[in-house]
Amino acid sequence: MWALGGRCGLRGCLGAGRLLCPRFQSRGSPGAEDGDRPQPSWKTPKIPKIYTKTGDKGFSSTFTGERRSKDDQVFEALGTADELSSAIGFAMELIAEKGHPFAEELEKIQCSLQDIGSALATPRSSAREAHLSNSVWTHQHTAFGTGPILELEQWIDRYSSQLPPLTAFILPSGGKSSSALHLCRAVCRRAERRVVPLVQMGETDANVAKFLNRLSDYLFTLARYAAMKEGNREKIYKKNDPSD
């Protein structure tokens, strides 16, 4: 999750630099000498660097300020949640080409995954009272409630009611949109597997695991729905016959 100082900050600085650059300012009235015009007083904005070098030795910081190895369970869960959001972003590009309205739901899910990242980055074993108190900061950045879970259930029920019943195992298929969503589902299951140990250790909220569990069901349902809307056939599992 990049904030000020990442890409957003960089773009802002570049924009400011262009506005302040003398080449883009008025040259003043014709014939005026340089000494007759007030000289601009400005400093070149400092462009923040993407790299910090603080993780070069294989350690990174949690939101609580604790330094942990990059292969720690917290960062494994964080990285997989980020991978899931990236996979959903790729799927959205394919879905947008087809004009599916549920692209907005997927974008909302990406925002929920950012919230999950904040919750995971605040392991309770190292959190101070300020991190766990009922403050506005905690509510917006480290807590994860049941609202997104209930919303996923509503979406699942709505799409399921329009789908034919499952009578056999289906393979990831059904066109580009559907296949991309099946890939998201598989990544989501892995994210859930990374989060469950943290929940069992009491390091993060159980609602995080519940959301990911429900999200994989949503992605499976949405993959089937996308295939149906695009008129693509889903491939059915057939046991291989050794005699063939």
N, C-alpha and C positions, 0 to 999 in steps of 0.2 A: 504494500500500500504506500504509494508515494504521495507526499503532501508538499507543502511549501519547501523549496529546496530540491525537490525532484523535478519532474517534467513540468508540472504546473508552474513552479517557481521560475524555472528556466525560461519558459515562454514569456512570463510576465516581465522578466528582466530584459529579454531581447526586445520585447515590444517597447519598453521604456527607453532602451538605448536608441531605438530607431526614432522615436519621437524627439529625443534630445539631440540627436545628431545634427550638426550645423547644416549638412547637405540638404536636409529636409525642412529647414527653417527658411523664412522669408529673407531675401537678400537685402531688404530695406529699399529706400527710394533710390532711383537711378542717379548715379553720379556721386553718391555719398561716399566719403572716405571711410576706411576702416576705423580710423580714430574717432570719427563722428558718431559711430554707432556704439551703443552699450555692449560690452563684451559679455557673452553668456557665462554664467557662473554655474558650473555643473561638474560632477565627477562621473567618470565611467562606472556604471553599476557593476558590482561584482557578481559574476555569474557563478552560482553554486555548483560544485562538482558532484557528480553522481556517486563517485567512489569516495569512501572514507578511510579505507585501509584498516579500520578497527577490527575487521574479521579475518585478517590475513593469517592469524595463528589458529584459526579453526574454532573461534568462540564468537558468540553474539549475545546481545542483551535482550532480556524480556522487558515488558512494560514496567515491571517493578524495579528494574535496574540491575537485576541479577545477571551475571555472566555465566553462560552455559555453553557446553560443547555444541557445535552445529548439528551433530547427529543425536542430540538429546531428543527424547520423545516429544517434548513441546514443539521443537522446530520441525520434527518429522510431521506432526499434525498440521502445523502452520503451512509448511511447504505443500502438503497434499491438498489442503483447502485452496491454496493459491493455484495449484495445478488444475483443480476442479473448476475454478472460476475462469481460468484461461481456456479450458476445453469448452465450457459453456459459451464463452465469447466467440470461439471459432464456429460452434454450431449456430450461433445467432446470425453470423454472416450468411450461412447457407439458407437459414430460415427466412431471413429478410428478403432474399432473392425471390422467394415464393410468396411473399406478402402475408405470411401467417400473423395473426394478431397476437398470438401468445408470446411473441418476442418480448413484449413489455413485461410479462411475468418472469421471463428468464433474466431480464435486466434487474428486476427487483430481487431475484434470488442472488444475483451477484453482489448486490448491496448487503444482503443478509450474510453472505459469506465473509464480507469485510467485517461485519459485526462479530462473527464467529472468530475471526482472526484476532480481534481485540480481546475477546474472552479467553482464548487460548494463550495469548501473550501475557496474561495476568495469572500465573500459577498461584494458587492459594497458599502454598507452603512458604512463599517468599513475599506475599502481599502484606503490606502494612495496613493499618486501620484506615488510612486515607484512601487506599485503593478499594477497600471493601465497603466503605460507608455508603449510605444512600444519598450520595451527592449527585448533582446534575452530570458531572463528568463521568462518574461510574455508570449512571443510567444510560448514557448515550454511547459509551465507548467500551465498557467491560461486561455489562450484564446482557443476558440473552433470555428473553421471555418466551412465553408460549404462543404469542400472536402469530409469528411466521409459521409455526407448526400447524395451527388450526387453518390458516389460509391455504397451505399446501393440501390439507385434507379436503377442503372445499373444491379446489381445482381438480384433484384426483377424482372425486365423486362426479363432478360435472363431465369430465372427459370419458370416464368409464361408462357412464349412462348412454353414451353415443357409440360405443364400440361393440362389436360382436363378441360373444363370450369366448374365452380361451378353451380350446378343446385339445390342445397339444402344446408341447414346448416349441417356442419360436426361436429362430436364430437371429442375431443382429443383422438386420437387412431392412428392406422397405424404402430404398432411395437414399439420397445423400443426407437429407434432413434427419430422417429416422435413424440412419446408421450413426450419425454424429451424436445424436441424443443417447443411443445405446452406449457409445464410448464414454459419454459423460456419466452415465449410470454406473459403469464399471469403476471409473475413477472415484465416484461418490462412495461406493462400497469400500474402497481402499481408505478413503478419508475417514469413514466411520470406524474402520478397524484401527486406525491410528489414534482416534479420539477415545475409544472405549477404555483403554488402560488408564488414561488421564482421569476419566470419570470415576473409575474404580478406585483410584488412588486419592480421590477427593481434590484433584488439582483444578478441575473445571466443572462447569454446570452440566448437569445431566441433560438439560434441554438441548445442548449442542449435539449430543449423540442422537437424541430423538429427532431433531431436525434433519440430520443427515440420513437417518433411517427412512424418514418419510420422503425426503427428497429423492432418494433412489427409486422409490415407488412412483413418484410423480414423473421422473424422467423416463421410466419404463412405459408408463401409461401415455405420456406425451409422444414418445417414439412411435407407438402403435397408432396414435391419433394422427400424427403427421403423415404416416404411410397411407392411412385411409383417405385423408383429405387430398393427397396428391395422386391417388389412384394407383399406388404401388403395392404389389403383392409381397406379403411377408413370407419368408422361407420357413418351412416347418422341419423340425428335427426328425430325421429318419435313422433308425439304427442301422449301422453298416452291416451288410450281409457278407460274412467271410467267403461265401462261395462265389461272390461277384469278382 
